[in-house]
């Protein structure tokens, strides 16, 4: 299935819920989307594209490179955040976290070894 069609179908599934929420927002008079506050109106209008564009690019990227490399990003990103937290922000780090971190990366290396041997 094409990326844009999948995103369109996801949007159709959520549309009834959004319409119900929008109805209650307008009925309770808490709608901030008005011409009296153009900056807030612009921010609210940009919320849609700022949500859809990264989602579209992510799905397109998964189509192009596959789930294997994409899955590796889910391990690399938290590891880099851990390194920043420990070395730059001096966050505490105990032995349980160290053991978990080592076990996680052992599993990643086993997966990468298997992936490399099967290609």
N, C-alpha and C positions, 0 to 999 in steps of 0.2 A: 504494500500500500504506500502511496506517495505521502511524503511528509506533510504537505499542505492539506491533503484530504484527511489525514489522521487528526491534525490539529483542528480542522473544521468540525469533524465528528465530535471531538472532545468538547468543543465550544457549544455544539448543539445540545449535548447532554447536560451541561451546566446552565444553559439559558433559562429553563423554567424556574430554577432556584433563584437566579439573579433577578428575574422579573418579580418574584414574590418578595424578595428582600427590598427591591426598589419600591414596590408598592407600599410596604410598611414604612420605609424611610420617608416617603412623601406624605403618607397619612399622619405620621407623628411629627411632621414639620421639622425634621432634622436634616433636611437636604441642604448641603453646603454648595451645591452646584448652581451658582447664580451669577448674573452679570455684575452684581455689586462687588464681587471679589474676583477679579479676573486672574490674579496670580494663582489662587487656589483652584480656580476652574481649569487653568492650564495644567497644573500639577495633576489634577484628577483625570484630565483627558490623556495625559502622558502615561498614566498607570497601566492602561491596556497595552500599548505597544511595548512598554518596558517589561511587561510580563510575557508577552507573546514572542517577542524577538529572541530572547535567550532560550526559551523553550523550543522554538523552531530550529535555532542553530544547534542546540544540543541533539535533537532528534536527527537532524541532517548529519551531524558529525558521527553519531552512532551508525547511521546507514553507511557512511563512507569508510569508517575504520573498523567497525565491528564491535561486538560486546567485550571481547578480551582486552584490547587496549583501553577501552572506556572504563572497564572495571578496575584497571590498574590506577587510573586517576583517582578513584575513590579510596585508594590506599596511600597514594603519594601525597595528596592534598592534606589529609589530617596529620601525616607524618611531618610535613613541612610546618604545619601550624604548631605541632608539638615542639619542634626544634626552635621555632621563634619564641614560643612561650617559655621554654626552659632557659635558653641562652640569652635572649634579649630582655624578657620581662621577669626573669628570675622566679618563675612559678615553682612551687614545691613538686618533687617527684620522688615517690616511694618505691620500694622493691616490688610491690604488686603491679604497679604500672610498668616497671621495667620488664618484668616477666611477661606481661601481656603484650608489650610492644615487641619483644624478641619473638614470641610465639607467632604473632601476626606476620612478621616479616619472614620467618621460616616458612610459613604457609604460602606466602607470596612467591618466594624463591622456588618452592616445590612446584607451584602452578606454572611459573615461567619456564622451569626446566622441562616440564612435561609439554608445554606449548612449543618450546624450541625443538624438542626431539620428534614431535609429531609433524612438523612442517618440513 
